[in-house]
């Protein structure tokens, strides 16, 4: 399974309604392409994890890089891995606005992850643990109906 992580900066005026609209389109497209992953939005930045067939993920990433809704797209990591981290979602999503005690720890992790200005080495195990933790927290959040 091929996985890729990138971050980018939302263009000014890109609202939560725009994000929701983008998310629905992404979920439909990803479902058709066999791509799964997670999109996080935190303080005007996106961080996205994509997984699936390498050709399809890289083709999608090429489209993402030229999408005018965001700028400063930066590839953080990519690798082959065993299995999917987000097999239950075409695209999981969390926006980290407001107070949500269930994801406070995750919000801190995302802030730390985004504050890193250097590329994470491709086979850094902490990156996998981060995304597995994100998946676990989001899954427990949706399973509990919150």
PyMOL commands that set and color helices and strands:
alter all, ss='L'
color gray80, all
select helices_A, chain A and resi 16-33+54-65+101-115+125-143
alter helices_A, ss='H'
color red, helices_A
select strands_A, chain A and resi 2-10+36-42+45-52+70-80+92-94
alter strands_A, ss='S'
color yellow, strands_A
deselect
rebuild
show_as cartoon
